[in-house]
Amino acid sequence: MSRSSRWALVGTASAFALALVGCADSNDPVPGSAAYKAGALGNGGFTFSCADTNQTCLAQTTGDAKTFPAGVAKGSSFRVRYIPRPELRTTLNVEIDDTSGNASAGAGGASVGSLDTVGTQFLERNSNGFFAKTAGVGTVLARDASGALIEFTTIPIREAKRLLVYEAATTTTTPSGPSVLSTTMKVNDQRSFRVVAQDVTQQNLGGSFLTTWSSDDNAVADVESQDKAIVNVVARKAGTAKLSVKGVELTTEINVEVTP
């Protein structure tokens, strides 16, 4: 079946429902932008966002990520949003709620669509959106109110092979270059760090996952707080300490030297 034929079948049979799944928003990413991943059926695309900014996440925001990641980390959670192609949009303020999996109410209060997965081998729904269970390729489906398929996309799930530590001030959502392996601080200095997960090819991975920081000597370098995936470290006294961060079944360390 040709692409135009598939488009006609899906688009014509579900045109009304399609128009309800997604709201017309001038701020939505557009086809061709890094934030927009085109669907396989030609009826629109998807955006990506963190499931929880209180956890480590490449995008660092619960809003649409500036770049749809090439892959997500096994053991991470994430959200996606379906955006219909422009000619299928209406002015109705309706869009799929990726947390519950159901679209918000349309005209008359009826549910108008849902996001789902193909089976549960690779992806499953949870309270934060989608959970990446195991390495492979997960498929996200957008359905109309009748359950008919509107659009779908695939999302590679990769096992994280290393955690990289960066200064929290690194503003790019896809940091590259040398990570922090060691640092020097003066007594009473404060430093903040963030973590990025990478696969075996050194590709940064999307998705939210829990990280836990610790110091082998809090009297020297104290893990004072961790807020929205950013850890704050305070130099208490001269000496050396080792900071450790654990996440997605990995651990990485950085050495800290505190000088007077």
WOCOR-V665924 format. One record per pair of residues at least 24 apart in sequence whose C-alpha atoms are under 10 Angstrom apart, sorted by the first residue. I is the first residue (numbers start at 0). J is the second residue. If there is no record, write none. Layout:
i = (I:I)
j = (J:J)
//
This chain:
i = (2:2:2:3:3:5:5:5:6:6:6:6:7:9:9:9:9:9:9:9:10:10:10:10:10:10:12:12:13:13:13:13:13:13:13:14:14:14:14:14:15:15:15:15:15:16:16:16:16:16:16:16:16:16:16:17:17:17:17:17:17:17:17:17:17:17:17:17:17:17:17:17:18:18:18:18:18:18:18:18:18:18:18:18:18:18:19:19:19:19:19:19:19:19:19:19:19:19:19:19:19:19:19:19:19:19:20:20:20:20:20:20:20:20:20:20:20:20:20:20:20:20:20:20:20:20:20:20:20:20:20:20:21:21:21:21:21:21:21:21:21:21:21:21:21:21:21:21:21:21:21:22:22:22:22:22:22:22:22:22:22:22:22:23:23:23:23:23:23:23:23:23:23:23:23:24:24:24:24:24:27:27:28:28:28:28:29:29:29:30:30:30:32:32:32:33:33:33:33:33:34:34:34:34:34:34:35:35:35:35:35:35:35:35:36:36:36:36:36:36:36:37:37:37:37:37:37:37:38:38:38:38:38:38:38:38:38:38:38:38:39:39:39:39:39:40:40:40:40:40:41:41:41:41:41:42:42:42:42:42:42:42:42:42:42:43:43:43:43:43:43:43:43:43:43:43:44:44:44:44:44:44:44:44:44:44:45:45:45:45:45:45:45:45:45:45:45:46:46:46:46:46:47:47:47:47:47:47:47:48:48:48:48:48:48:48:48:48:48:49:49:49:49:49:49:49:49:49:49:49:50:50:50:50:50:50:50:50:50:50:50:50:50:50:50:50:51:51:51:51:51:51:51:51:51:51:51:52:52:52:52:52:52:53:53:53:53:53:53:53:53:53:54:54:54:54:54:54:54:54:54:54:54:54:55:55:55:55:55:55:55:55:55:55:55:55:55:55:55:55:56:56:56:56:56:56:56:56:56:56:56:56:56:57:57:57:57:57:57:57:57:57:57:57:57:57:57:57:58:58:58:58:58:58:58:59:59:59:59:59:59:59:59:59:59:60:60:64:64:65:65:65:66:66:66:67:67:68:68:68:68:68:68:68:68:69:69:69:69:69:69:69:69:70:70:70:70:70:70:70:70:70:70:70:70:70:70:70:71:71:71:71:71:71:71:71:71:71:71:71:71:71:71:71:71:71:71:71:72:72:72:72:72:72:72:72:72:72:72:72:72:72:72:72:72:72:72:72:72:73:73:73:73:73:73:73:73:73:73:73:73:73:73:73:73:73:73:73:73:74:74:74:74:74:74:74:74:74:74:74:74:74:74:74:74:74:75:75:75:75:75:75:75:75:75:75:75:75:75:75:76:76:76:76:76:76:76:76:76:76:76:76:76:76:76:76:77:77:77:77:77:77:77:77:77:77:77:78:78:78:78:78:78:78:79:79:79:79:80:80:81:81:81:81:81:81:81:81:81:81:82:82:83:83:83:95:95:95:96:97:97:97:97:97:98:98:98:98:98:98:99:99:99:99:99:100:100:100:100:100:100:101:101:101:101:102:102:102:109:110:110:110:111:111:111:111:111:112:112:112:112:112:112:112:112:112:113:113:113:113:113:113:113:113:113:113:114:114:114:114:114:114:114:114:114:114:115:115:115:115:115:116:116:116:116:116:117:121:121:121:122:122:127:129:130:130:130:131:131:131:131:131:132:133:133:134:134:155:156:156:156:156:157:157:157:157:157:157:158:158:158:158:158:158:158:159:159:159:159:159:159:159:159:159:159:159:159:159:159:160:160:160:160:160:160:160:160:160:160:160:161:161:161:161:161:161:161:161:161:161:161:161:161:162:162:162:162:162:162:162:162:162:162:162:162:162:162:162:162:163:163:163:163:163:163:163:163:163:163:163:164:164:164:164:164:164:164:164:164:165:165:165:165:165:166:166:166:166:166:166:166:167:167:167:167:167:167:167:167:168:168:168:169:172:172:173:173:173:173:174:175:175:175:178:179:179:179:180:180:180:180:180:181:181:181:181:181:181:181:182:182:182:182:182:183:183:183:183:183:183:183:184:184:184:184:184:184:184:184:184:184:184:184:184:184:185:185:185:185:185:185:185:185:185:186:186:186:186:186:186:186:186:186:186:186:186:187:187:187:187:187:187:187:187:187:187:188:188:188:188:188:188:188:188:189:189:189:189:189:189:189:189:189:190:190:190:190:190:190:191:191:191:191:191:191:191:191:192:192:192:192:192:192:193:193:193:193:193:193:193:194:194:194:194:194:194:194:195:196:196:196:207:208:208:209:209:209:210:210:210:210:210:210:210:211:211:211:211:211:212:212:212:212:212:212:212:212:213:213:213:213:213:213:214:214:214:214:214:214:214:214:214:215:215:215:215:215:216:216:216:217:217:219:219:219:219:220:220:220:220:233:234:234:235)
j = (39:40:41:40:41:40:41:42:40:41:42:149:42:40:41:42:147:148:149:150:40:41:42:87:149:150:147:149:142:143:144:145:147:148:149:86:87:88:143:149:87:88:89:111:143:87:105:111:112:142:143:144:145:147:149:42:43:82:83:84:87:88:89:111:112:141:142:143:144:148:149:150:82:83:84:85:86:87:88:89:90:91:93:94:111:143:83:87:88:89:90:91:92:93:94:95:102:103:104:105:106:110:111:112:143:144:81:82:83:87:88:89:91:92:93:94:95:96:101:102:103:104:105:110:111:112:113:141:142:143:144:149:80:81:82:83:84:87:88:89:90:91:92:93:94:95:96:102:103:111:112:81:82:83:87:88:89:90:91:92:93:94:95:82:83:84:85:87:88:89:90:91:92:93:94:82:88:89:90:92:63:82:63:64:65:82:82:84:85:82:84:85:65:66:67:64:65:66:67:68:63:64:65:66:67:68:63:64:65:66:67:80:81:82:66:67:68:81:82:152:153:81:82:83:84:150:151:152:81:82:83:84:139:140:141:149:150:151:152:153:149:150:151:152:153:148:149:150:151:152:83:84:149:150:151:81:82:83:84:85:86:87:149:150:151:81:82:83:84:85:86:87:88:149:150:151:79:80:81:82:83:84:141:150:151:152:78:79:80:81:82:83:139:141:150:151:152:78:79:80:81:82:77:78:79:80:81:205:206:76:77:78:79:80:97:128:205:206:207:75:76:77:78:79:127:128:205:206:207:208:75:76:77:78:79:97:98:125:126:127:128:129:130:206:207:208:76:77:78:127:128:206:207:208:209:227:228:207:208:226:227:228:229:207:208:209:210:225:226:227:228:229:206:207:208:209:210:211:225:226:227:228:229:246:193:194:195:196:205:206:207:208:209:210:211:226:227:228:229:246:172:193:194:195:196:204:205:206:207:208:209:227:228:171:172:173:174:193:194:195:196:203:204:205:206:207:208:228:171:172:173:204:205:206:207:170:171:172:193:205:206:207:227:228:229:172:227:172:205:171:172:173:172:173:205:154:205:154:155:173:202:203:204:205:206:154:155:156:157:202:203:204:205:135:136:153:154:155:156:157:158:197:198:202:203:204:205:206:130:131:134:136:137:154:155:156:157:158:159:196:197:198:202:203:204:205:206:207:130:131:132:133:134:155:156:157:158:159:160:196:197:198:203:204:205:206:207:208:247:121:122:130:131:132:133:134:135:155:156:157:158:159:198:204:205:206:208:247:248:122:130:131:132:133:134:156:157:158:159:206:207:208:209:246:247:248:129:130:131:132:133:156:204:205:206:207:208:209:246:247:122:123:124:125:126:127:128:129:130:131:132:205:206:207:208:209:124:125:127:128:129:130:131:205:206:207:208:124:127:128:129:130:206:207:114:128:129:139:114:141:113:114:139:140:141:142:149:150:151:152:141:150:141:149:150:141:142:143:128:124:126:127:128:129:124:125:126:127:128:129:124:125:126:127:128:124:125:126:128:129:141:141:142:143:144:142:143:144:144:143:144:145:142:143:144:145:146:141:142:143:144:145:146:147:148:149:140:141:142:143:144:145:146:147:148:149:139:140:141:142:143:146:148:149:150:151:139:140:141:142:151:140:141:151:152:153:151:154:155:156:154:156:207:206:206:207:208:155:156:157:158:206:156:157:158:158:159:204:198:204:205:206:197:198:199:202:204:205:196:197:198:199:204:247:248:195:196:197:198:199:200:201:202:203:204:246:247:248:249:196:197:198:199:200:201:202:247:248:249:250:195:196:197:198:199:201:203:246:247:248:249:250:251:193:194:195:196:197:198:203:244:245:246:247:248:249:250:251:252:193:194:195:196:197:203:244:250:251:252:253:192:193:194:195:196:244:251:252:253:191:192:193:194:195:190:191:192:193:194:229:230:191:192:193:194:228:229:230:231:192:193:229:193:203:205:202:203:204:205:203:201:202:203:253:252:253:254:251:252:253:254:255:241:242:252:253:254:255:256:253:254:255:256:257:234:239:254:255:256:257:258:220:232:233:234:235:236:237:238:239:255:256:257:258:259:233:234:235:236:237:256:257:258:259:219:220:233:234:235:236:237:238:256:257:258:259:220:232:233:234:235:236:237:257:258:259:220:232:233:234:235:236:257:258:220:221:222:223:231:232:233:234:235:222:230:231:232:233:234:222:224:225:229:230:231:232:233:225:228:229:230:231:232:225:227:228:229:230:231:244:228:229:230:244:245:246:251:246:246:247:249:247:246:247:245:246:247:244:245:246:247:248:249:250:243:244:245:246:250:242:243:244:245:246:250:251:252:241:242:243:244:245:252:240:241:242:243:244:252:253:254:255:239:240:241:242:243:240:241:242:241:242:255:256:257:258:254:255:256:257:257:258:259:259)
//
